[in-house]
Amino acid sequence: MQQARTQFEQLLSKHKPTPQLLQRLQCNSSKATQHTAKLLKWLKLALAGSLLLFVLNYYYTELQEQRCALKLPRPLRYALRPPERCDFCANIKTVPRLRDLSAAKFEAEYAYSGAPVIVSDAMKNWTATTLFNYWYFRDVYGKAKRKQRIRDCQFLPYTTGFRDIYEALQMSAARVELQPEQQPWYFGWSNCHAETAEEFRRHYGKPYFLPAGSENNNVDWFFMGTAGLGAQMHVDNVRLPSWQAQLAGSKRWLLMPPPECYFQCRSHEVIVQQGDIIVLDTNRWYHQTFVQPGAISLTIGAEYD
Ligand SMILES: O=C(O)CCC(=O)C(=O)O
């Protein structure tokens, strides 16, 4: 090192740089630094842009199909939830059970107001009520092509520990029917798989009371299980309100206003019977379900706009 320094000093003393040359050297090096800084700035911007595009694309193609769009831990999601204005629940005394509900009345009073309602005559001509059950789904999914796509659809195991719908459809007949000594089961899943969705949709339709311009979300949800279980108390973080049709069995729903509305709104408990459709804004009402003793509960539902 010392040797190199001595050589450099000898060289400098032989070829002493003029002040002009030193200034030019300084100028050039500061220009190069500025150029590099600019380049780095553009690179950072391009990187941030690509990241944003990737996140947006992922959100729209993947998460839009899911019931829980943002996968934040629940306490954080609840803490970040913007507070509700309580007028959506302040005047709700009961959850009405209606028949012959016109699309106009539904739109004016229930569709977007946050007022829950049960419609008890909206499954006429749905062959799903007699055809759909545990064994039907096992058969359809067993025959389906592109099974991995089905496995990747969102699946809610609740307390069962199943990892996906295929695992859930491997239970013994004794457990499915909840014979003595068998463990109860309850799970939910979305049908994000086009081929099987087409088969399922042959057996049910859009509920007649939805406004003409209203569209179902293209992903439907199923929930199925035995007495004693259900979904724990939670509030959703999805885009829209939804309907849920009770194809078989029955379920008790406990609806609670969000905490900020406890003093203005009351809680409600309703039993949704086979043949009923409950319409609920699950983004605003906290809700919990309990399958009632009797037949296996099976529901299908979707968000609507
Ligand atoms: O039907 C159930 O048991 C749960 C439904 C639910 O939690 C939902 O639709 O958000």
PDBQT file of the ligand as one rigid body, heavy atoms in Angstrom, charges set to zero:
ROOT
HETATM    1  O1  LIG A 401     -73.640 -19.855   6.083  1.00  0.00    +0.000 OA
HETATM    2  C1  LIG A 401     -72.774 -19.820   6.945  1.00  0.00    +0.000 C 
HETATM    3  O2  LIG A 401     -72.705 -20.652   7.838  1.00  0.00    +0.000 OA
HETATM    4  C2  LIG A 401     -71.791 -18.707   6.968  1.00  0.00    +0.000 C 
HETATM    5  C3  LIG A 401     -72.012 -17.733   5.887  1.00  0.00    +0.000 C 
HETATM    6  C4  LIG A 401     -71.106 -16.588   6.022  1.00  0.00    +0.000 C 
HETATM    7  O3  LIG A 401     -70.403 -16.438   6.976  1.00  0.00    +0.000 OA
HETATM    8  C5  LIG A 401     -71.066 -15.604   4.982  1.00  0.00    +0.000 C 
HETATM    9  O4  LIG A 401     -71.781 -15.736   3.997  1.00  0.00    +0.000 OA
HETATM   10  O5  LIG A 401     -70.298 -14.657   5.139  1.00  0.00    +0.000 OA
ENDROOT
TORSDOF 0
